[in-house]
Amino acid sequence: MQIDIEVNTTPVFWANKRAYDLGNYRVIANEGSSRSSKTYSECQLLIDIATGGNNQVTGETYGKKHISIVSPSLPHMKKGARKDCLTILDHLAIFNEDDFNRTDQIYTFPETGSFIEFFGADDAGKVRGPGRDILLVNEANLLSREVYRQLAMRTREVVFMDYNPADEYNYVYDIADAPGNKKIHSTYKNNLANLSRGQVEEIESYQEADENYWRVYGLGLRGTSAETIYTHWKPVDELPGKGEVIYGQDFGFNNPSALVRVEIYEGAVYVDELLYQTKLTTNDLIEMYKDLKITQDLIYCDSAEPKTIEEITRAGFNAMPSIKDVYVGIQKIKSMPLYITNRSVNLIKEIKSYKWRKDKNDKVLDEPIKLHDHCADAFRYAVVTHLATPQTEWWGVDTGGNVIR
């Protein structure tokens, strides 16, 4: 079954297809800005391959392929690469629910015998499981080098990867730059036909926010800033399960609402992302608290939303306003060992680009850049308020986020 995959393609798709069709590269790395169509273009190409499209170099039809698409976690996958694939299949009018095994997360193409499987890198059984012909690692910079190595060694033909180059250094750069591999650079300007005016304006507003942020997320170039705020954190698989558990909540609607579970154990802070989602009402949050079985646990919330906090409290939860002194909060967290679970994908993305603001003279200021900091705010609320407030005087924080002594 051959289909017209060329609908709504960008130059990024054609660069990837050319690199794949040449057959010369072990790794094809997509490095670029936000909204440059990296993942979407890769998914278009993988569907082209799976449905038996033509290799434009050899003129031959692609054969039967086992394709794996991997994201840092399954929830991240469902909201990202898998969603893109299903959207593409729907736009091409070839999606068939009977061909999608939602239990095993495998979409089969009966006409060619090819299939695409989706899984998270937090599934050790899948990472070290059976091999495949083609691999796509989505947001590869958020995976450990060892997880990538396990996936790559089980891939017979080609590894695709994509990432925003937010780090000053990351192992994926070594792979992308290695002889025999292909690096494809892209920016949002490669995808203007598929972006709204609002999306373009948001990306271009980064120019006024921070030079390095614009460099990474606007121009798709590798990060160079030395002003990263949290440099001491380490990844862990799970929380210890032995310490004091509290929660941090940052409210949003058009921006994501972020909820984190924080465990304080032996003087260290452990954080696990639970929620990162837009368009949630207060009632939605309350239902999620019920699903998570948050009963009398302390939930430290953005004190700028006293009405929302009151509604959550009336629903039976122990919600309270947090301390809002950002600088003091950051310094407190920097003074403690910090561990973040590997599945906390959005928190890790935020923390890697969470930097001090600089003025026009390049002087570093005592305030962070206020962009994409929802999870970062949420865990700061929890840690700082909990440790700064006397344990028997929870009412000692006013709605402005100030501690009342």
Secondary structure by P-SEA (a helix, b strand, c coil): ccccccccccaaaaaaaaaaaaccccbbbbbbccccaaaaaaaaaaaaaaaccccccccccccccbbbbbcccaaaaaacaaaaaaaaaaaaccccccccccccccccccccccbbbbbbcccccccccccccbbbbcccccccaaaaaaaaaacccbbbbbbcccccccaaaaaaacccbbbbbbccccccccccaaaaaaaaccccccaaaaaaccccccccccccccccbbbbcccccccbbbbbbbbbccccbbbbbbbbcccbbbbbbccccccccaaaaaaaaaaacccccccccccccaaaaaaaaaacccccccccaaaaaaaaaaabbbbbcccaaaaaaaaaabbbbbcccccccccccccccaaaaaaaaaaaaaaaccccccccccccccccc
